[in-house]
Amino acid sequence: DARVTQTPRDKVTEMGQEVTMRCQPILGHNTVFWYRQTMMQGLELLAYFRNRAPLDDSGMPKDRFSAEMPDATLATLKIQPSEPRDSAVYFCASARGVGFPEAFFGQGTRLTVV
Amino acid sequence: GQQLNQSPQSMFIQEGEDVSMNCTSSSIFNTWLWYKQDPGEGPVLLIALYKAGELTSNGRLTAQFGITRKDSFLNISASIPSDVGIYFCANAGGTSYGKLTFGQGTILTVHP
């Protein structure tokens, strides 16, 4: 049963702490997306990778956010330092690649920064 | 950047009624996707459309890729309580193929 796996499902942290979210894309998918969902902004694209290389991270606050793909089976999104306004649900999604735009989502990480 | 205008923002209907929602854009696109999100879950792909004029069904769901390539419609027939959720349109822009942009979503509530 192929699926995108995200950890943790929930994270509560104090302002100023570092947060790392992890994503395991579907095996064989070479495109990985990070989205943030809030009531006000909906689903915002933060960054996306193809073949582990970042293609677009223009949606990501550069001063505190960073996204990487250490290998083809792991994508990470890090926030350092975290702020209350970062509270949201963060989704990872993966797709097969060019010519296959259908993205499949994980269950998300609900982040609360207090 | 590109924007997708999805309407209506919310709908309250009775079980058994048909539902229609749409998505428009100022730009031309190659693909339209429709997703549904249940509470506490990630969006799930319902239907994918690849050609202008294409009409595709998935059970009680039917979606169409507009002839102008700037819009798409999703219809749900004979709604049931489990249709409750948020429905999103999305597309892969022509200049950034593979980069999915989402509409703001339509929140559907179905009263038994």
Boltz contact constraints between the chains, C-beta under 6 A:
constraints:
  - contact:
      token1: [A, 31]
      token2: [B, 98]
      max_distance: 6.0
  - contact:
      token1: [A, 42]
      token2: [B, 104]
      max_distance: 6.0
  - contact:
      token1: [A, 43]
      token2: [B, 102]
      max_distance: 6.0
  - contact:
      token1: [A, 91]
      token2: [B, 42]
      max_distance: 6.0
  - contact:
      token1: [A, 98]
      token2: [B, 98]
      max_distance: 6.0
  - contact:
      token1: [A, 101]
      token2: [B, 31]
      max_distance: 6.0
  - contact:
      token1: [A, 101]
      token2: [B, 92]
      max_distance: 6.0
  - contact:
      token1: [A, 101]
      token2: [B, 98]
      max_distance: 6.0
  - contact:
      token1: [A, 102]
      token2: [B, 45]
      max_distance: 6.0
  - contact:
      token1: [A, 102]
      token2: [B, 48]
      max_distance: 6.0
  - contact:
      token1: [A, 103]
      token2: [B, 100]
      max_distance: 6.0
  - contact:
      token1: [A, 105]
      token2: [B, 42]
      max_distance: 6.0
  - contact:
      token1: [A, 105]
      token2: [B, 43]
      max_distance: 6.0
  - contact:
      token1: [A, 106]
      token2: [B, 42]
      max_distance: 6.0
  - contact:
      token1: [A, 107]
      token2: [B, 41]
      max_distance: 6.0
  - contact:
      token1: [A, 107]
      token2: [B, 42]
      max_distance: 6.0
  - contact:
      token1: [A, 108]
      token2: [B, 42]
      max_distance: 6.0
